[in-house]
Amino acid sequence: MILYHGSNIAIDEINLEFSKPNKDFGKGFYLSESKEQAQQMAA
């Protein structure tokens, strides 16, 4: 399975200190199966 993260920078390590607490499912590192959705989030 390939998953994508909507970011416009390279991420070498997941650090939840940078995540926002009030997202849909709380603090976390969100991924998508959709490359297009991740690209939209990074824009």
C-alpha positions in Angstrom: 0.0 0.0 0.0 1.3 3.4 -0.9 0.2 6.4 1.3 0.8 10.1 0.7 1.2 13.0 3.1 0.1 16.5 2.0 3.3 18.5 2.7 5.4 20.8 0.6 8.6 19.9 2.4 10.6 16.6 2.8 9.8 14.8 6.1 12.5 12.5 7.3 10.9 11.7 10.7 7.4 12.0 12.0 7.2 14.5 14.9 3.8 15.0 16.4 4.9 18.2 18.2 4.2 19.9 14.8 0.7 18.5 14.4 -2.3 20.6 15.2 -4.6 19.3 18.0 -8.0 20.3 16.5 -7.9 18.3 13.3 -10.7 15.9 12.3 -9.4 13.0 14.3 -7.2 14.9 16.8 -3.4 15.3 16.9 -1.7 13.0 14.4 0.1 12.5 11.1 -2.5 12.3 8.4 -2.0 10.2 5.3 -4.1 9.5 2.2 -4.3 6.8 -0.4 -5.0 9.6 -2.9 -1.9 11.3 -4.4 -4.2 14.0 -5.8 -5.7 14.7 -2.3 -2.2 15.0 -0.8 -1.1 17.3 -3.6 -4.1 19.6 -2.9 -3.2 19.7 0.8 0.4 20.6 0.1 -0.6 23.5 -2.2 
